[in-house]
Amino acid sequence: MSSSSSLLGSIEAAVNGRTLADLLAAHPELTRRTAQRELAKLVASGQVTLRGKGRACRYHRADALPEAGGESAGFRSEEHTS
């Protein structure tokens, strides 16, 4: 199994997405830099979305919807209060 497909499988299995630290713990055979490169490829291909910034960023399935009841990083509510 390629590193991209194993990372994608871990991300798809997680309801609330995965952090880089989560993914590295689940895939000790990958170096941090290799995981970062593979994740960047998955994001660029549209298979995975990235939400948040810095250490708080999480990788999610591309078809995952934002959490109900509030905005999450990367998603903006279309509702306007006036």
N, C-alpha and C positions, 0 to 999 in steps of 0.2 A: 504494500500500500504506500503510495507517495505521501510525502509530508503534507502537501496541500489537501489531499483527500482525507487524511487522518485529522487534520485541524478542522476542516469543514464538518466532518462527522461529529466532532466534539462540540462545535458551535451549534450545529443543528439540534443536538440532543439537549442543549441548555435552554430552558424556558426564558430566563432573564439574561441571556447572553453570557459571554465569558471575558474575563480580563486577560491580558497577556500573562500575568502571573499564574492565573488558573490554568491556562493552556500549557505553560511551561511545566507546571507541576504534573499535569496529565500526560505530557509527552517529554519525559526526561532525556530521550534520545536526541532531541532537537536543541541546538544552541539558541540563545536569545536572538542573535542576528538572523539566523536561518528562519526562525519562526516569524520575525518581523518582515522579512522579505516575502515569505509565502503568504502572510496575512495581507500585505500590500497588494499582491497579485490577486487575491480573492476579492478584495475591495474594488480594485480596478476593473475586474471582470464582472462586477455587479452581483456576485454570489453572496457577498457578505456586506453588511453595513457597519459603520463605525459610529458610535454615539458617545459623546463626552470628550473630555480633553485630559491630557496628561495621564497620570496614574488611574484616574477615574474612568478612562475610556473603556468601553465594552464592545465586543464584536457580537453581532446578531445575524441571524438568517436574514437574507434580503427580503423575504416575504413576511417577516415578523411585524406585527402591528405595534404601535406605541401602547404603553400601559394605559388602562382605563383610569379615569379620574384625575388626570393631570397631564401636564406636558413633560416630555422627556427630552433630553438633549438630542438635537437633531430633528425634532419635530416641533412645529408651531401650531398652536390652535388657531382655527379659522374664525373662532368666535370673537367678536369685538364687544367690549362693554362701553356703553356711552350713556 
